């Protein structure tokens, strides 16, 4: 279970530094924008979920000259920061949790970049969003898959075993697989929808594990679960040492990003 209050604080605190460290997220956003452009449709009413610093929002403004954009983010600090960057009057920024929101209108385009992994009620929220997709509409989102940070996960498993911890401790919430998303979509979409999915892998390299963990912290993406684990005082040090030993190559350590993309067209 994600602690949304903790999530708000972390993203708000790191809003001004986010873009410096969010290289993978920007690449994911670029893929969404190119896919949207490929539909060759001018969508009138657009909903963006998790607008963050406005990287995707800005691209939407540039491509859709006559559209109305509703951009939502859960973190007050992010909304404040993006408002200082984007002054386009066609964009309405809302600070809120989309899982708790109801919409009184349909949207022609619904998109979200690297936000679905923060939902506590993914299926219900996805179902709600699908219902607000207008005829001839398009919905797309990116998120992180099960192999994201697989190296860190394995180091946590190895360290848990080392200290004799029976219930393995993990560094973050579990990420879903592409098959999981396909199953969720199949249970909600009907014959009026066309579904396609894809996945990509990206790799980042750091001088050491501490630099990798620092980069995660600076995009607010470190563990935001409500559950906290009381562990051995040397647990994290052991994780870091294991990571630096097991995943070092050419004097750099590796971090895997497993990126998932879901595209839905409505007749």
WOSUL-V843215 format. One record per pair of residues at least 6 apart in sequence whose C-alpha atoms are under 6 Angstrom apart, sorted by the first residue. I is the first residue (numbers start at 0). J is the second residue. D is the distance in whole Angstrom. If there is no record, write none. Layout:
((I,J,D) (I,J,D))
//
This chain:
((0,224,6) (0,225,6) (1,223,6) (1,224,4) (1,225,6) (2,223,6) (2,224,5) (2,225,5) (6,223,6) (7,74,4) (9,219,5) (10,74,6) (10,219,5) (11,74,5) (11,76,4) (11,77,5) (13,217,6) (14,77,5) (17,218,5) (28,112,6) (42,107,5) (43,66,4) (44,66,6) (44,67,5) (44,106,5) (44,107,5) (45,68,5) (45,106,6) (45,107,6) (45,108,5) (45,109,6) (46,68,6) (46,69,5) (46,109,5) (47,70,5) (47,109,6) (47,110,5) (47,111,6) (48,71,5) (48,111,5) (49,71,6) (49,72,5) (49,114,6) (50,70,6) (50,71,6) (50,72,6) (51,77,5) (52,77,6) (52,81,5) (53,81,6) (67,89,5) (68,90,5) (69,90,6) (69,91,5) (70,92,5) (71,92,6) (71,93,5) (71,94,6) (72,94,5) (72,95,6) (73,94,5) (73,95,5) (73,96,5) (98,124,6) (105,131,5) (105,132,6) (105,133,5) (106,132,5) (106,133,5) (107,133,5) (107,136,4) (108,136,6) (108,137,5) (108,138,6) (109,138,5) (110,138,6) (110,139,5) (110,140,5) (111,140,5) (112,140,6) (112,141,5) (113,141,5) (113,142,4) (115,142,6) (134,265,6) (134,266,6) (135,265,5) (135,266,5) (136,265,5) (137,263,6) (137,264,5) (138,262,6) (138,263,5) (139,261,5) (139,262,4) (140,260,6) (140,261,5) (141,259,5) (141,260,4) (142,259,5) (143,257,6) (143,258,5) (143,259,6) (144,174,5) (144,175,5) (144,176,5) (144,257,5) (144,258,6) (144,259,6) (145,174,4) (145,175,5) (145,176,5) (146,257,5) (147,255,6) (147,256,4) (147,257,5) (148,254,6) (148,255,5) (154,238,6) (155,169,6) (156,167,6) (158,238,6) (159,167,6) (171,222,5) (191,265,6) (191,266,5) (192,264,6) (192,265,5) (193,263,6) (193,264,5) (194,262,6) (194,263,5) (195,262,5) (196,260,6) (196,261,5) (197,260,5) (198,258,5) (198,259,4) (199,258,5) (200,256,6) (200,257,5) (200,258,6) (201,256,5) (202,254,6) (202,255,5) (203,253,6) (203,254,5) (204,251,6) (204,252,5) (204,253,5) (205,211,6) (205,251,5) (205,252,5) (206,251,5) (207,252,6) (208,239,6) (208,243,6) (215,221,6) (246,252,5) (246,253,6))
//
